[in-house]
Amino acid sequence: MDQDQILARITAMVDEEHALRDALSAGRIDSETEHERLARLERALDQCWDLLRQRRARAEFGGNPDDARVRPSSQVENYEG
């Protein structure tokens, strides 16, 4: 994925997050379903942001952004850097 594709994916996931919250408040889903789906979304978002940071860092320091790879969610969850 290139930078634009990653950003589009992030935007789509944020939109999905908002839709889940709306569905919960409208009573279309229960809180357990919302929680499970939000947890999956958050892991995927962490991976997308990590991939985007990798690509930008590689480009900034003369590397090939296409060498960046999606890392496991266990590696990127709660990343603070």
Secondary structure, DSSP 8 states (H G I E B T S, - for coil): --HHHHHHHHHHHHHHHHHHHHHHHTTSS-HHHHHHHHHHHHHHHHHHHHHHHHHHHHHHTT--GGG-----HHHHTT---
